[in-house]
Amino acid sequence: MSSNSHISDYSRYFSLRQKVYLVNMSAERNSDIYESLSGVVISRDMNRVDLKIAYGGPGSHEGEAGSATFKLTSEALGSGIQVLADLVGATQDNVFQFRLHGTLEMFQRRIVPRVELSLQIYLKCGNFPLPFFKKEWKRIMDHLHGGEGTLPGLVMENMEVNLSAGGVGLMVAAVNRPTPLSMFFVSLDAGRPVCALVETIWQRSVGDQLRCGFRFIQILKADQERLSQFVGDMLKKDGTVSLDYKRNWVLVDKMMSDIRKPE
């Protein structure tokens, strides 16, 4: 299901305290990387919406007000919605101010295929701002893709995880409560490990442990593909058909109208 709507008043699709995912769509972005943020609506009016970002603030993204464009993805009227938005301002208390424009697209929300299994992983937590994690992620990517297939000192641990192309769920000790942002490593095969920045999206106490869910907010698109292929192969072994993760619009930096454009 999909539909397009050219409108001048977007405010009826965004309510106060509504959760919104932001996907970097800036023209100068690195097209090999999927980048996302999370926010909550604190104000909206006609073609404007203000989002309280869960972390970061001015300087937490590479774009600047007046040049950065995001796709805002959320849910309204029982369907998924997405619309382009230009960043026009950012305050010191992590409020991003957007001007919405163009076509508002509605789509059927889909669950990302996921699988439960045991894998070698490492979760690096820390109360650091987003720019720190982005810089560290870039350093690690440069190392891994500069001829080095391993990271010195990286000790992976075998853990039970719930894995998808969009995120991961796992158990941690309650005393090791995860920070809002973390760096996640997972070994899928004999190749280099997948490394992604993740945000903690939920936690639930289970005895003396925490069941936590994490969403990938910065990851190579090639690693998204690797994860999707790996999960799909696991599901096929159980006789389950796996849908392409690119049919989940939260996980791609495209609009439906981009897909329909002729080559």
Stockholm file with secondary structure:
# STOCKHOLM 1.0

chainA/1-263         MSSNSHISDYSRYFSLRQKVYLVNMSAERNSDIYESLSGVVISRDMNRVDLKIAYGGPGSHEGEAGSATFKLTSEALGSGIQVLADLVGATQDNVFQFRLHGTLEMFQRRIVPRVELSLQIYLKCGNFPLPFFKKEWKRIMDHLHGGEGTLPGLVMENMEVNLSAGGVGLMVAAVNRPTPLSMFFVSLDAGRPVCALVETIWQRSVGDQLRCGFRFIQILKADQERLSQFVGDMLKKDGTVSLDYKRNWVLVDKMMSDIRKPE
#=GR chainA/1-263 SS CEEEEECSCCGGGCCTTCEEEEEECCTTSCTTEEEEEEEEEEEEETTEEEEEESSCCTTSSSSCTTTCEEEEEEEETTEEEEEEEEEEEECTTSEEEEEEEEEEEEECCCCCCEEEEEEEEEEEECSCCHHHHHHHHHHHHHHHTTTCCSCTTCCCEEEEEEEESSEEEEEEEGGGCCCSEEEEEEECSSSCCEEEEEEEEEEEEETTEEEEEEEEEEEEHHHHHHHHHHHHHHHHHTTCCCCCGGGSGGGSSCCHHHHHSCC
#=GC SS_cons         CEEEEECSCCGGGCCTTCEEEEEECCTTSCTTEEEEEEEEEEEEETTEEEEEESSCCTTSSSSCTTTCEEEEEEEETTEEEEEEEEEEEECTTSEEEEEEEEEEEEECCCCCCEEEEEEEEEEEECSCCHHHHHHHHHHHHHHHTTTCCSCTTCCCEEEEEEEESSEEEEEEEGGGCCCSEEEEEEECSSSCCEEEEEEEEEEEEETTEEEEEEEEEEEEHHHHHHHHHHHHHHHHHTTCCCCCGGGSGGGSSCCHHHHHSCC
//
